[in-house]
Structures are given as structure tokens and as C-alpha cells.
Amino acid sequence: MLSTTSAQQCPYAPAESGAEDAAAARARRAESDRGAPTLAFERNTPYVDYAGIDTLLDLQHPRTDEPAESAFIITTQVMELLFTLVQERWEAARDALEADDVPAALARLRSACNAQDVLNHSWGLLTDMTPTQFNRFRDSFGEASGFQSYGYRKLEFLLGNKSAAMVRPHKAMGRVVAELTEILERPGLYDAALRLLHRRGLPVPAAAVERDWTVAYAPSAEVERAWLKVYEDDRPDHDLFLVAEALVDVAERVTRWRHLHLMAVKRTMGGKPGSGGSNGLKWLARNAEQDVFPELWSLRGTV
């Protein structure tokens, strides 16, 4: 009979994993320190190294003495980080839809909405900025504009607002061009949902299933009818209905973000031309009025 006194004495016993080793080490340390936190380190704290805190806090370089400029830069950087998080979750949801894994897609869409909520709340950091404060540092950033954010452009592409021309501002940034082009040429989040409906036998037109993905999505009465059939069965366990409502949750938060952007600009600079060359408020207002996943909104007038 094999001895079970140790893993070494039993050749068939599984080796302790690295995670188990780390957990055991933490338990031993907590016991020896009687629950007190570690206060002595030979170099940077593990927290600083793991999250790159020194690098992160060295990224704010205001160009004027106006205190509001610091809030403007930090808010911009926070949004860029959240753009990346939302992108990751939308792409994961898209890929899950393409793989017919609806539970995974729904989980990713829910987590994306959580990130979108934080993104929307981040506008609150700028709500007390006055036009005079903004004017004191506006000239310092020249032609810099959120319009040039490739992180935000990736999100717009994933939503179906495709435009090859919008890759051009980044032509000097090879890696960015490659990333934008990859998203441009693949089905977006809504495209993946329509392809799922088609595979489930819903009357989604062929033009919405296989098309030139680099072209912006155009609304279709046939697609609206397909979604209407989904809404005919609104049982809480109908997975396609849950996908539809999850997409509406995403869309609503995108529209809210656009409106918050519009109001932030209106409050700080009114109708002045934008730094990036756009007509400022008018451009933002048109963008805010554009429905995300349009048929999921238009059908509400006919259900």
C-alpha cells in the first residue's frame, strides 16, 4: 500500500501549483507577522511596481500655471484608460457572439456597462471648470483634440461607425494604424449580434451577414423586423431577447457619454470652433443624435 504521508512518497500525487505555493506563503507570512502588514522593503513597494504607479503619476505635465489644467489632463487620461477597458470587453462580447456563446457575451456586455458607467461619471471631474479657467490653458495644447483619440475611435468602429478616413490622422503611428485597421475590417459588436440572429433562423438579410465591414452600418427595415420577432418572446430565459436588451444598455450609455461630452464643451467654451478643426458644438450635437444599434431603438415605436 502506498504511503500518503507526503507528495514525494507518492509518485502519482499532483505537484502543488504555483498559485497554491503563493497562497501558502501568504498564510505563513500572515501567521508569523500576526496579521500586521509588511512595512520594510528593500526597493519599491510591490504595489508601486505592479501597477506602475511611479510611471502613472509622472504622466501629468501641465503647460501653464492654471490649476484647472491638471484636472483636464487627468480626466483625459482616466478616460483613455477606460476606453481600453471598454474595448476589451466589447471585443470579448463580439467574439463570444461569433462563437455562439451567449452567456459569455452577456457577461462581457454587463461588465462593459459597469466600465461605461465609470467612464460617464468621469465627466464630473470637469463640471466645475469655467470658461475663463479653460481659456487660460486652451492655447497651450494647440490642435490637440479628443477627436484624435485612437482609443475612442476603436470604440466607434466597434459600434459600427466605420470610416477608413478616420485612420488617417494616425498614419505616423504604425502600431495604431494596424490596430485600427484590424477593427475596421472585422465585424463590429452589432454585426456579430445580427450574424447570431441569422444563424438562429431569424430573417436577417444577407447584406447584414456578409458585407464590406469597413463601411459604416446602415439601418435596415428587414433587420428591424428580425429584432421584432426576438421581442415577441420576452421571457427572461430567452437568450436572444437578453442580448437585445444588453445591447440597448450599451447603446444608452454611449449616447449618455456623447451628451455629457456635448454639455461639457458647451459649458466651457460655448460655440467656439474646436481645437481639432471641427465646428465644435454642432459636430458633437450631430454625433449625440445618432442612434447606436438603430433598429433596437426604432422598433420601440412599433412593438
CYANA upper distance limits for C-alpha pairs under 8 A (distance plus 0.5 A):
  2 LEU  CA      9 GLN  CA      8.34
  2 LEU  CA     10 CYS  CA      7.18
  3 SER  CA      9 GLN  CA      6.87
  3 SER  CA     10 CYS  CA      7.12
  4 THR  CA      9 GLN  CA      7.27
  4 THR  CA     10 CYS  CA      6.84
  5 THR  CA      9 GLN  CA      7.50
  6 SER  CA     10 CYS  CA      7.32
  7 ALA  CA     11 PRO  CA      7.65
  7 ALA  CA     13 ALA  CA      5.98
  7 ALA  CA     14 PRO  CA      7.93
  7 ALA  CA     15 ALA  CA      7.79
  8 GLN  CA     13 ALA  CA      8.31
 16 GLU  CA     20 GLU  CA      6.55
 16 GLU  CA     21 ASP  CA      7.13
 17 SER  CA     21 ASP  CA      6.75
 18 GLY  CA     22 ALA  CA      6.69
 19 ALA  CA     23 ALA  CA      6.65
 20 GLU  CA     24 ALA  CA      6.55
 21 ASP  CA     25 ALA  CA      6.65
 22 ALA  CA     26 ARG  CA      6.70
 23 ALA  CA     27 ALA  CA      6.73
 24 ALA  CA     28 ARG  CA      6.72
 25 ALA  CA     29 ARG  CA      6.61
 26 ARG  CA     30 ALA  CA      6.59
 27 ALA  CA     31 GLU  CA      6.66
 28 ARG  CA     32 SER  CA      6.63
 29 ARG  CA     33 ASP  CA      6.48
 30 ALA  CA     34 ARG  CA      6.19
 30 ALA  CA     35 GLY  CA      5.39
 30 ALA  CA     36 ALA  CA      7.65
 31 GLU  CA     35 GLY  CA      6.93
 33 ASP  CA     37 PRO  CA      8.08
 41 PHE  CA     45 THR  CA      6.83
 44 ASN  CA     48 VAL  CA      6.90
 44 ASN  CA     49 ASP  CA      7.09
 45 THR  CA     49 ASP  CA      7.03
 46 PRO  CA     50 TYR  CA      6.39
 47 TYR  CA     51 ALA  CA      6.74
 47 TYR  CA     53 ILE  CA      8.35
 48 VAL  CA     52 GLY  CA      6.10
 48 VAL  CA     53 ILE  CA      5.42
 48 VAL  CA     54 ASP  CA      7.09
 49 ASP  CA     53 ILE  CA      7.41
 49 ASP  CA     54 ASP  CA      8.49
 52 GLY  CA     56 LEU  CA      6.59
 53 ILE  CA     57 LEU  CA      6.57
 54 ASP  CA     58 ASP  CA      6.72
 55 THR  CA     59 LEU  CA      7.15
 60 GLN  CA     70 SER  CA      7.61
 60 GLN  CA     73 ILE  CA      7.14
 60 GLN  CA     74 ILE  CA      7.46
 61 HIS  CA     70 SER  CA      8.36
 62 PRO  CA     69 GLU  CA      6.66
 62 PRO  CA     70 SER  CA      6.49
 62 PRO  CA     73 ILE  CA      7.99
 63 ARG  CA    137 PHE  CA      7.97
 63 ARG  CA    140 SER  CA      6.70
 64 THR  CA     69 GLU  CA      7.88
 64 THR  CA    136 ARG  CA      8.30
 64 THR  CA    137 PHE  CA      6.52
 64 THR  CA    140 SER  CA      7.69
 65 ASP  CA     69 GLU  CA      8.47
 66 GLU  CA     70 SER  CA      8.37
 66 GLU  CA    133 GLN  CA      7.49
 66 GLU  CA    136 ARG  CA      6.90
 66 GLU  CA    137 PHE  CA      7.01
 67 PRO  CA     71 ALA  CA      7.93
 68 ALA  CA     72 PHE  CA      6.85
 68 ALA  CA    129 MET  CA      7.37
 68 ALA  CA    133 GLN  CA      6.86
 68 ALA  CA    134 PHE  CA      7.71
 69 GLU  CA     73 ILE  CA      6.73
 69 GLU  CA    134 PHE  CA      8.00
 69 GLU  CA    137 PHE  CA      6.93
 70 SER  CA     74 ILE  CA      6.65
 71 ALA  CA     75 THR  CA      6.45
 71 ALA  CA    125 LEU  CA      7.44
 71 ALA  CA    126 LEU  CA      7.60
 72 PHE  CA     76 THR  CA      6.71
 72 PHE  CA    126 LEU  CA      7.40
 73 ILE  CA     77 GLN  CA      6.74
 74 ILE  CA     78 VAL  CA      6.57
 75 THR  CA     79 MET  CA      6.69
 75 THR  CA    122 SER  CA      7.20
 75 THR  CA    123 TRP  CA      7.99
 75 THR  CA    125 LEU  CA      7.12
 75 THR  CA    126 LEU  CA      8.11
 76 THR  CA     80 GLU  CA      6.81
 77 GLN  CA     81 LEU  CA      6.85
 78 VAL  CA     82 LEU  CA      6.82
 78 VAL  CA    122 SER  CA      8.13
 79 MET  CA     83 PHE  CA      6.53
 79 MET  CA    119 LEU  CA      6.65
 79 MET  CA    122 SER  CA      7.71
 80 GLU  CA     84 THR  CA      7.03
 80 GLU  CA    151 GLY  CA      6.85
 80 GLU  CA    152 TYR  CA      8.09
 81 LEU  CA     85 LEU  CA      7.09
 82 LEU  CA     86 VAL  CA      6.61
 82 LEU  CA    115 ALA  CA      7.27
 82 LEU  CA    116 GLN  CA      8.25
 82 LEU  CA    119 LEU  CA      6.69
 83 PHE  CA     87 GLN  CA      6.52
 83 PHE  CA    119 LEU  CA      8.43
 83 PHE  CA    151 GLY  CA      6.24
 83 PHE  CA    152 TYR  CA      6.66
 83 PHE  CA    155 LEU  CA      7.80
 84 THR  CA     88 GLU  CA      6.74
 84 THR  CA    151 GLY  CA      6.93
 85 LEU  CA     89 ARG  CA      6.96
 85 LEU  CA    112 ALA  CA      8.25
 85 LEU  CA    115 ALA  CA      7.55
 86 VAL  CA     90 TRP  CA      6.59
 86 VAL  CA    112 ALA  CA      5.89
 86 VAL  CA    115 ALA  CA      6.67
 86 VAL  CA    116 GLN  CA      7.30
 86 VAL  CA    155 LEU  CA      8.32
 87 GLN  CA     91 GLU  CA      6.50
 87 GLN  CA    154 LYS  CA      7.68
 87 GLN  CA    155 LEU  CA      6.57
 87 GLN  CA    158 LEU  CA      8.46
 88 GLU  CA     92 ALA  CA      6.65
 89 ARG  CA     93 ALA  CA      6.62
 89 ARG  CA    108 ARG  CA      5.93
 89 ARG  CA    109 LEU  CA      7.28
 89 ARG  CA    111 SER  CA      7.55
 89 ARG  CA    112 ALA  CA      5.93
 90 TRP  CA     94 ARG  CA      6.56
 90 TRP  CA    108 ARG  CA      7.42
 90 TRP  CA    109 LEU  CA      7.14
 90 TRP  CA    112 ALA  CA      7.13
 90 TRP  CA    158 LEU  CA      7.99
 90 TRP  CA    189 LEU  CA      7.24
 91 GLU  CA     95 ASP  CA      6.61
 91 GLU  CA    158 LEU  CA      8.18
 91 GLU  CA    189 LEU  CA      7.69
 92 ALA  CA     96 ALA  CA      6.61
 92 ALA  CA    105 ALA  CA      7.63
 92 ALA  CA    108 ARG  CA      6.99
 93 ALA  CA     97 LEU  CA      6.69
 93 ALA  CA    104 ALA  CA      7.52
 93 ALA  CA    105 ALA  CA      4.73
 93 ALA  CA    106 LEU  CA      7.61
 93 ALA  CA    107 ALA  CA      8.41
 93 ALA  CA    108 ARG  CA      5.75
 93 ALA  CA    109 LEU  CA      6.63
 93 ALA  CA    189 LEU  CA      7.77
 94 ARG  CA     98 GLU  CA      6.77
 94 ARG  CA    105 ALA  CA      7.50
 94 ARG  CA    188 GLY  CA      7.43
 94 ARG  CA    189 LEU  CA      5.35
 94 ARG  CA    190 TYR  CA      8.41
 94 ARG  CA    192 ALA  CA      6.27
 94 ARG  CA    193 ALA  CA      8.08
 95 ASP  CA     99 ALA  CA      6.72
 95 ASP  CA    105 ALA  CA      8.35
 95 ASP  CA    192 ALA  CA      8.24
 96 ALA  CA    100 ASP  CA      6.70
 96 ALA  CA    101 ASP  CA      5.46
 96 ALA  CA    102 VAL  CA      7.07
 96 ALA  CA    104 ALA  CA      6.55
 96 ALA  CA    105 ALA  CA      5.57
 97 LEU  CA    101 ASP  CA      6.22
 97 LEU  CA    102 VAL  CA      6.45
 97 LEU  CA    105 ALA  CA      6.39
 97 LEU  CA    192 ALA  CA      6.36
 97 LEU  CA    193 ALA  CA      6.71
 97 LEU  CA    196 LEU  CA      6.93
 98 GLU  CA    192 ALA  CA      6.17
 98 GLU  CA    193 ALA  CA      8.24
 98 GLU  CA    195 ARG  CA      7.91
 98 GLU  CA    196 LEU  CA      7.21
100 ASP  CA    196 LEU  CA      7.32
101 ASP  CA    105 ALA  CA      6.84
102 VAL  CA    106 LEU  CA      6.58
102 VAL  CA    239 ASP  CA      7.38
102 VAL  CA    243 VAL  CA      8.08
103 PRO  CA    107 ALA  CA      6.74
104 ALA  CA    108 ARG  CA      6.75
105 ALA  CA    109 LEU  CA      6.65
105 ALA  CA    243 VAL  CA      8.49
106 LEU  CA    110 ARG  CA      6.64
106 LEU  CA    242 LEU  CA      8.12
106 LEU  CA    243 VAL  CA      6.99
106 LEU  CA    246 ALA  CA      7.37
107 ALA  CA    111 SER  CA      6.80
108 ARG  CA    112 ALA  CA      6.51
109 LEU  CA    113 CYS  CA      6.72
109 LEU  CA    246 ALA  CA      6.92
109 LEU  CA    247 LEU  CA      7.96
109 LEU  CA    250 VAL  CA      7.76
110 ARG  CA    114 ASN  CA      7.04
110 ARG  CA    246 ALA  CA      7.64
111 SER  CA    115 ALA  CA      7.00
112 ALA  CA    116 GLN  CA      6.61
112 ALA  CA    250 VAL  CA      8.11
113 CYS  CA    117 ASP  CA      6.61
113 CYS  CA    249 ASP  CA      7.54
113 CYS  CA    250 VAL  CA      6.45
113 CYS  CA    253 ARG  CA      7.84
114 ASN  CA    118 VAL  CA      7.14
115 ALA  CA    119 LEU  CA      6.69
116 GLN  CA    120 ASN  CA      6.57
116 GLN  CA    250 VAL  CA      8.44
116 GLN  CA    253 ARG  CA      6.96
116 GLN  CA    254 VAL  CA      8.18
117 ASP  CA    121 HIS  CA      6.70
117 ASP  CA    253 ARG  CA      7.64
118 VAL  CA    122 SER  CA      6.74
119 LEU  CA    123 TRP  CA      7.99
119 LEU  CA    257 TRP  CA      8.27
120 ASN  CA    253 ARG  CA      8.15
120 ASN  CA    256 ARG  CA      7.82
120 ASN  CA    257 TRP  CA      5.92
120 ASN  CA    260 LEU  CA      7.93
123 TRP  CA    127 THR  CA      7.26
123 TRP  CA    260 LEU  CA      7.34
123 TRP  CA    261 HIS  CA      7.99
123 TRP  CA    264 ALA  CA      8.02
126 LEU  CA    264 ALA  CA      7.71
127 THR  CA    264 ALA  CA      7.17
129 MET  CA    133 GLN  CA      6.89
129 MET  CA    134 PHE  CA      7.35
129 MET  CA    268 THR  CA      7.03
130 THR  CA    134 PHE  CA      6.82
130 THR  CA    267 ARG  CA      7.78
130 THR  CA    268 THR  CA      6.08
131 PRO  CA    135 ASN  CA      6.53
131 PRO  CA    267 ARG  CA      7.66
131 PRO  CA    268 THR  CA      4.95
131 PRO  CA    269 MET  CA      6.21
132 THR  CA    136 ARG  CA      6.88
133 GLN  CA    137 PHE  CA      7.82
134 PHE  CA    138 ARG  CA      6.27
134 PHE  CA    268 THR  CA      6.96
134 PHE  CA    269 MET  CA      8.13
135 ASN  CA    139 ASP  CA      7.85
137 PHE  CA    141 PHE  CA      8.00
138 ARG  CA    142 GLY  CA      7.86
142 GLY  CA    275 SER  CA      7.23
143 GLU  CA    275 SER  CA      5.44
143 GLU  CA    276 GLY  CA      5.51
143 GLU  CA    277 GLY  CA      8.12
144 ALA  CA    148 GLN  CA      7.83
144 ALA  CA    275 SER  CA      6.82
144 ALA  CA    276 GLY  CA      6.56
145 SER  CA    149 SER  CA      8.03
145 SER  CA    274 GLY  CA      8.19
145 SER  CA    275 SER  CA      6.40
145 SER  CA    276 GLY  CA      5.52
147 PHE  CA    276 GLY  CA      7.38
148 GLN  CA    153 ARG  CA      8.47
148 GLN  CA    169 PRO  CA      7.44
148 GLN  CA    276 GLY  CA      8.31
149 SER  CA    153 ARG  CA      6.75
150 TYR  CA    154 LYS  CA      6.64
150 TYR  CA    170 HIS  CA      8.25
150 TYR  CA    176 VAL  CA      7.84
150 TYR  CA    180 LEU  CA      8.16
151 GLY  CA    155 LEU  CA      7.30
152 TYR  CA    156 GLU  CA      6.95
153 ARG  CA    157 PHE  CA      6.69
153 ARG  CA    166 MET  CA      8.19
153 ARG  CA    180 LEU  CA      8.32
154 LYS  CA    158 LEU  CA      6.71
154 LYS  CA    180 LEU  CA      6.71
154 LYS  CA    183 ILE  CA      7.46
155 LEU  CA    159 LEU  CA      6.73
156 GLU  CA    160 GLY  CA      6.96
156 GLU  CA    161 ASN  CA      5.75
156 GLU  CA    162 LYS  CA      7.63
157 PHE  CA    161 ASN  CA      5.52
157 PHE  CA    162 LYS  CA      5.40
157 PHE  CA    163 SER  CA      8.24
157 PHE  CA    183 ILE  CA      7.11
157 PHE  CA    184 LEU  CA      6.59
157 PHE  CA    188 GLY  CA      7.39
158 LEU  CA    183 ILE  CA      7.36
158 LEU  CA    184 LEU  CA      8.41
158 LEU  CA    187 PRO  CA      8.34
158 LEU  CA    188 GLY  CA      5.02
158 LEU  CA    189 LEU  CA      6.14
158 LEU  CA    190 TYR  CA      8.46
159 LEU  CA    188 GLY  CA      6.55
159 LEU  CA    189 LEU  CA      6.54
159 LEU  CA    190 TYR  CA      7.11
159 LEU  CA    292 VAL  CA      7.53
159 LEU  CA    293 PHE  CA      8.06
160 GLY  CA    188 GLY  CA      6.19
160 GLY  CA    189 LEU  CA      7.93
160 GLY  CA    190 TYR  CA      7.47
160 GLY  CA    191 ASP  CA      8.15
160 GLY  CA    216 ALA  CA      6.16
160 GLY  CA    217 TYR  CA      5.86
161 ASN  CA    215 VAL  CA      8.48
161 ASN  CA    216 ALA  CA      5.46
161 ASN  CA    217 TYR  CA      7.08
162 LYS  CA    184 LEU  CA      6.78
162 LYS  CA    213 TRP  CA      8.32
162 LYS  CA    214 THR  CA      6.26
162 LYS  CA    215 VAL  CA      5.96
162 LYS  CA    216 ALA  CA      4.85
162 LYS  CA    217 TYR  CA      7.88
163 SER  CA    167 VAL  CA      8.06
163 SER  CA    184 LEU  CA      8.11
163 SER  CA    214 THR  CA      7.08
163 SER  CA    215 VAL  CA      6.85
163 SER  CA    216 ALA  CA      7.01
164 ALA  CA    168 ARG  CA      7.95
164 ALA  CA    181 THR  CA      8.45
164 ALA  CA    184 LEU  CA      7.83
164 ALA  CA    214 THR  CA      7.26
167 VAL  CA    171 LYS  CA      7.43
167 VAL  CA    177 VAL  CA      6.83
167 VAL  CA    180 LEU  CA      7.15
167 VAL  CA    181 THR  CA      7.92
170 HIS  CA    174 GLY  CA      8.29
170 HIS  CA    176 VAL  CA      7.23
170 HIS  CA    177 VAL  CA      6.71
171 LYS  CA    177 VAL  CA      6.75
173 MET  CA    177 VAL  CA      6.72
174 GLY  CA    178 ALA  CA      6.75
175 ARG  CA    179 GLU  CA      6.79
176 VAL  CA    180 LEU  CA      6.58
177 VAL  CA    181 THR  CA      6.42
178 ALA  CA    182 GLU  CA      6.62
179 GLU  CA    183 ILE  CA      7.03
180 LEU  CA    184 LEU  CA      6.49
181 THR  CA    185 GLU  CA      6.56
182 GLU  CA    186 ARG  CA      6.96
183 ILE  CA    187 PRO  CA      8.21
183 ILE  CA    188 GLY  CA      8.03
184 LEU  CA    213 TRP  CA      7.22
184 LEU  CA    214 THR  CA      5.70
185 GLU  CA    212 ASP  CA      8.35
185 GLU  CA    213 TRP  CA      5.82
185 GLU  CA    214 THR  CA      5.69
186 ARG  CA    213 TRP  CA      6.33
186 ARG  CA    214 THR  CA      8.10
187 PRO  CA    191 ASP  CA      5.85
187 PRO  CA    192 ALA  CA      6.66
187 PRO  CA    213 TRP  CA      6.24
188 GLY  CA    192 ALA  CA      6.70
188 GLY  CA    213 TRP  CA      8.39
189 LEU  CA    193 ALA  CA      7.05
190 TYR  CA    194 LEU  CA      6.81
190 TYR  CA    247 LEU  CA      8.47
190 TYR  CA    293 PHE  CA      7.07
191 ASP  CA    195 ARG  CA      6.68
191 ASP  CA    208 ALA  CA      7.66
191 ASP  CA    209 VAL  CA      7.75
192 ALA  CA    196 LEU  CA      6.73
193 ALA  CA    197 LEU  CA      6.87
193 ALA  CA    243 VAL  CA      8.29
194 LEU  CA    198 HIS  CA      6.74
194 LEU  CA    204 VAL  CA      7.27
194 LEU  CA    208 ALA  CA      7.56
194 LEU  CA    209 VAL  CA      7.34
194 LEU  CA    223 VAL  CA      8.45
195 ARG  CA    199 ARG  CA      6.77
195 ARG  CA    204 VAL  CA      8.31
195 ARG  CA    208 ALA  CA      8.07
195 ARG  CA    209 VAL  CA      5.84
196 LEU  CA    200 ARG  CA      6.80
197 LEU  CA    201 GLY  CA      7.01
197 LEU  CA    202 LEU  CA      5.84
197 LEU  CA    203 PRO  CA      8.39
197 LEU  CA    204 VAL  CA      7.35
197 LEU  CA    226 ALA  CA      8.32
197 LEU  CA    240 LEU  CA      8.10
198 HIS  CA    202 LEU  CA      5.59
198 HIS  CA    203 PRO  CA      6.95
198 HIS  CA    204 VAL  CA      5.85
198 HIS  CA    205 PRO  CA      8.49
198 HIS  CA    209 VAL  CA      7.85
202 LEU  CA    226 ALA  CA      6.21
202 LEU  CA    229 LYS  CA      8.16
203 PRO  CA    222 GLU  CA      7.71
203 PRO  CA    223 VAL  CA      7.93
203 PRO  CA    225 ARG  CA      8.11
203 PRO  CA    226 ALA  CA      5.83
204 VAL  CA    208 ALA  CA      7.29
204 VAL  CA    209 VAL  CA      7.91
204 VAL  CA    222 GLU  CA      6.93
204 VAL  CA    223 VAL  CA      5.91
204 VAL  CA    226 ALA  CA      6.34
205 PRO  CA    209 VAL  CA      7.35
205 PRO  CA    222 GLU  CA      6.97
205 PRO  CA    223 VAL  CA      7.39
206 ALA  CA    210 GLU  CA      6.81
207 ALA  CA    211 ARG  CA      6.29
219 PRO  CA    223 VAL  CA      8.04
219 PRO  CA    294 PRO  CA      6.80
219 PRO  CA    295 GLU  CA      7.07
220 SER  CA    224 GLU  CA      6.93
220 SER  CA    295 GLU  CA      7.86
221 ALA  CA    225 ARG  CA      6.82
221 ALA  CA    295 GLU  CA      8.32
222 GLU  CA    226 ALA  CA      6.86
223 VAL  CA    227 TRP  CA      6.86
223 VAL  CA    295 GLU  CA      7.31
224 GLU  CA    228 LEU  CA      6.64
224 GLU  CA    295 GLU  CA      5.45
224 GLU  CA    296 LEU  CA      7.63
224 GLU  CA    298 SER  CA      7.95
224 GLU  CA    299 LEU  CA      6.58
225 ARG  CA    229 LYS  CA      6.93
225 ARG  CA    299 LEU  CA      8.42
226 ALA  CA    230 VAL  CA      7.17
227 TRP  CA    231 TYR  CA      6.83
227 TRP  CA    244 ALA  CA      8.37
227 TRP  CA    295 GLU  CA      8.00
227 TRP  CA    296 LEU  CA      7.56
227 TRP  CA    299 LEU  CA      8.12
228 LEU  CA    232 GLU  CA      6.85
228 LEU  CA    299 LEU  CA      7.09
228 LEU  CA    303 VAL  CA      7.47
229 LYS  CA    233 ASP  CA      7.87
230 VAL  CA    234 ASP  CA      8.04
230 VAL  CA    240 LEU  CA      6.97
230 VAL  CA    241 PHE  CA      6.25
231 TYR  CA    241 PHE  CA      6.63
231 TYR  CA    303 VAL  CA      8.40
233 ASP  CA    238 HIS  CA      7.45
233 ASP  CA    241 PHE  CA      7.68
234 ASP  CA    238 HIS  CA      7.08
234 ASP  CA    241 PHE  CA      6.55
235 ARG  CA    241 PHE  CA      8.28
236 PRO  CA    241 PHE  CA      8.41
236 PRO  CA    242 LEU  CA      7.79
237 ASP  CA    242 LEU  CA      8.21
238 HIS  CA    242 LEU  CA      6.90
239 ASP  CA    243 VAL  CA      6.71
240 LEU  CA    244 ALA  CA      6.76
241 PHE  CA    245 GLU  CA      6.84
242 LEU  CA    246 ALA  CA      6.53
243 VAL  CA    247 LEU  CA      6.65
244 ALA  CA    248 VAL  CA      6.84
244 ALA  CA    296 LEU  CA      7.73
245 GLU  CA    249 ASP  CA      6.76
246 ALA  CA    250 VAL  CA      6.93
247 LEU  CA    251 ALA  CA      6.59
247 LEU  CA    293 PHE  CA      8.16
248 VAL  CA    252 GLU  CA      6.45
248 VAL  CA    293 PHE  CA      8.16
248 VAL  CA    296 LEU  CA      7.37
248 VAL  CA    297 TRP  CA      8.46
249 ASP  CA    253 ARG  CA      6.94
250 VAL  CA    254 VAL  CA      6.87
251 ALA  CA    255 THR  CA      6.77
251 ALA  CA    291 ASP  CA      8.30
251 ALA  CA    292 VAL  CA      5.75
251 ALA  CA    293 PHE  CA      7.30
252 GLU  CA    256 ARG  CA      6.66
252 GLU  CA    292 VAL  CA      8.35
253 ARG  CA    257 TRP  CA      6.63
254 VAL  CA    258 ARG  CA      6.85
254 VAL  CA    292 VAL  CA      8.08
255 THR  CA    259 HIS  CA      6.76
255 THR  CA    288 ALA  CA      6.49
255 THR  CA    289 GLU  CA      8.39
255 THR  CA    291 ASP  CA      8.04
255 THR  CA    292 VAL  CA      7.90
256 ARG  CA    260 LEU  CA      6.64
257 TRP  CA    261 HIS  CA      6.66
258 ARG  CA    262 LEU  CA      6.68
258 ARG  CA    284 LEU  CA      7.83
258 ARG  CA    287 ASN  CA      7.67
258 ARG  CA    288 ALA  CA      5.64
259 HIS  CA    263 MET  CA      6.67
259 HIS  CA    285 ALA  CA      8.22
259 HIS  CA    288 ALA  CA      6.25
260 LEU  CA    264 ALA  CA      6.55
261 HIS  CA    265 VAL  CA      6.77
261 HIS  CA    284 LEU  CA      8.15
262 LEU  CA    266 LYS  CA      6.62
262 LEU  CA    281 LEU  CA      7.05
262 LEU  CA    284 LEU  CA      6.19
262 LEU  CA    285 ALA  CA      7.02
262 LEU  CA    288 ALA  CA      8.18
263 MET  CA    267 ARG  CA      6.48
264 ALA  CA    268 THR  CA      6.75
265 VAL  CA    269 MET  CA      6.22
265 VAL  CA    270 GLY  CA      6.97
265 VAL  CA    280 GLY  CA      8.38
265 VAL  CA    281 LEU  CA      7.60
266 LYS  CA    270 GLY  CA      4.74
266 LYS  CA    271 GLY  CA      7.29
266 LYS  CA    281 LEU  CA      7.23
270 GLY  CA    281 LEU  CA      7.83
271 GLY  CA    279 ASN  CA      8.43
271 GLY  CA    280 GLY  CA      7.02
271 GLY  CA    281 LEU  CA      6.28
272 LYS  CA    279 ASN  CA      8.00
272 LYS  CA    280 GLY  CA      7.07
272 LYS  CA    281 LEU  CA      8.37
273 PRO  CA    277 GLY  CA      7.33
273 PRO  CA    278 SER  CA      6.84
273 PRO  CA    279 ASN  CA      5.42
273 PRO  CA    280 GLY  CA      5.67
274 GLY  CA    278 SER  CA      5.66
274 GLY  CA    279 ASN  CA      6.29
274 GLY  CA    280 GLY  CA      4.99
278 SER  CA    283 TRP  CA      7.25
279 ASN  CA    283 TRP  CA      6.40
280 GLY  CA    284 LEU  CA      6.87
281 LEU  CA    285 ALA  CA      6.42
282 LYS  CA    286 ARG  CA      6.77
283 TRP  CA    287 ASN  CA      6.84
284 LEU  CA    288 ALA  CA      6.61
285 ALA  CA    289 GLU  CA      6.79
286 ARG  CA    290 GLN  CA      7.08
291 ASP  CA    297 TRP  CA      7.95
293 PHE  CA    297 TRP  CA      7.82
294 PRO  CA    298 SER  CA      6.76
295 GLU  CA    299 LEU  CA      6.33
296 LEU  CA    300 ARG  CA      7.68
297 TRP  CA    301 GLY  CA      8.39
298 SER  CA    302 THR  CA      8.11
299 LEU  CA    303 VAL  CA      6.62
